[in-house]
């Protein structure tokens, strides 16, 4: 099956930077969209950024200009560079991938990583 593992979370001060990584492994044909979501306590999970296989990106308004999503298709890895971090960025960040599992069937399935904690605090 497909597994996603995030890394790079931690504690940073406001204005600081952090870089998240997520690597996909397992058995699959290809990965379409990859993205980052986050969920703060008491809040619903929200999309932070997404990048297509071809490199097209989309960001939540709250992170535009501060976060950059990118991917390395050869490594099946997506990154999230987070700059100018704010306390309101504090959340568990989840990696998401829309995966075409089979070479012979054009169907995609959603996969999620277990999440990594990002805390922005003085």
N, C-alpha and C positions, 0 to 999 in steps of 0.2 A: 504494500500500500504506500501512500504518500505521507511523509512526515515533514513538518516544518519546525525549525528550531530557531528562536530568536536569541540574540546576544547583544550586549552593549549598553543595557540599561544601568541605572545607578542614580546616585545623588549628586546634583549639581546646584550651584548658586544661580540666582537670577542673572540673566545676561550671559550665562555660560553656554557651552556647546556639548553635544553628545552625538555619537554616531551609532545607530542601530543596524544590525545585520540580521538577515534571515536566509537560511539555506534550506532548500528543498532536497529531499532524498527519497529513494524508494523506486517503485516501478511505475512509470508513466511515459506517455508519448511526448507530450509537450506542455508547457505552461503558457497560458494566455496572459490575462491580467495578473499583476501582483500588487498588493497594496498593504497599507498600514492603517489600522484602526486603533482607537483608544477608548478606554472606559474609566472614568473617575468614579469614586464612591458616590452612590446615590444618583448617578447619571446613567443614561443609556449609552451604549456603544456607538461611536460615531466614526465616520470615514475621515482619515487624516490626509492621505494621499494615495494615488493609484498610478501605476505605469503599465502601459500595454507592452506586448512583445516587441512592437516596433518602436517603442520609446516615447509615445505620447503620454503626457502627464496631466494630472488634475489634482488640485489641492483644495482643502477646506479653506474658506476665507480667513479663518482665524490663524492660519499658519503660512499663508502666502507671503513670500518675501523672506521668510525665516527658515523654512524647511525645504530640503531638496531630496526628492526620491530618485533613485537610479537603480539599474539592474545590470547584472553580468549574466547573460544568457548561457555562456559556456560553463559557468559555475552554478547555474540555477539559484542565484542569490539576488536578493533585493536589499537595498540600503536606504536608510533614512538619515540624512545629515540634518541635525537640529541645531540651529544657531539662535542667539538672542532669546534664550529660553525664559519663560515666564512661569510664575507659580501656577497659573491656570493650565499649564501644560502637564501638570502632575497627573499621572494616570498609569494604568497598565496598558502597554502597547502590544497589540496583537498583529502578527503577520497573517496575511490572507493570500491565497493563490487559487486562481481558477484554472483547473488542470484538465487537459484532455488526456484521459487515462489510457485509451486504446488507440493504436494505429489504425484499426479497422472500423472504429465507430466514432463519428464526429459528435461527441457528447462531452460536456464539461461538468466537473464537480468541484464544489467549494471545499477547501481545506484550510484549517486554522492552526497556528502555533499555540503553545501554552501561555504565551504572554511574557513580557518582561517589564518590571517596574521602573518607571521614570519618576523621580521626585525632584522638584525644583523648589528649593527652600534656602533661606539664609541661616 
